[in-house]
Amino acid sequence: MVLTLMDPDGNIELVELVSDSGTGQVGGLTWVHGNMGKYYVRVEGAEADWTIWIRPQ
């Protein structure tokens, strides 16, 4: 599974947040700090039983 932060205006890939390492574990989390405006997260290859939580810290 891959989670990518996308710019909705230009459909531009900004940063890969999480990537499946190929071992069945998801890792490589990248934190995005600050007020960046409105963006969306693209999810690729997610299994049907996955739940994705997006929470402020």
Backbone hydrogen bonds, N-H to C=O, Kabsch-Sander energy under -0.5 kcal/mol:
donor,donor_aa,acceptor,acceptor_aa,energy
2,V,44,E,-1.9
3,L,18,V,-2.4
4,T,42,R,-2.3
5,L,15,V,-3.0
6,M,4,T,-0.5
6,M,40,Y,-3.4
7,D,12,I,-2.7
11,N,7,D,-1.2
12,I,7,D,-1.1
14,L,5,L,-2.9
14,L,12,I,-0.5
15,V,5,L,-1.1
17,L,3,L,-2.2
17,L,15,V,-0.7
18,V,3,L,-1.4
19,S,27,G,-2.0
20,D,1,M,-1.5
21,S,25,Q,-2.0
27,G,19,S,-1.7
30,T,17,L,-1.2
31,W,29,L,-0.5
33,H,31,W,-0.5
36,M,34,G,-0.9
39,Y,37,G,-0.5
40,Y,6,M,-2.0
42,R,4,T,-3.2
42,R,40,Y,-0.5
44,E,2,V,-2.4
50,W,47,E,-1.5
53,W,51,T,-0.5
55,R,53,W,-0.5
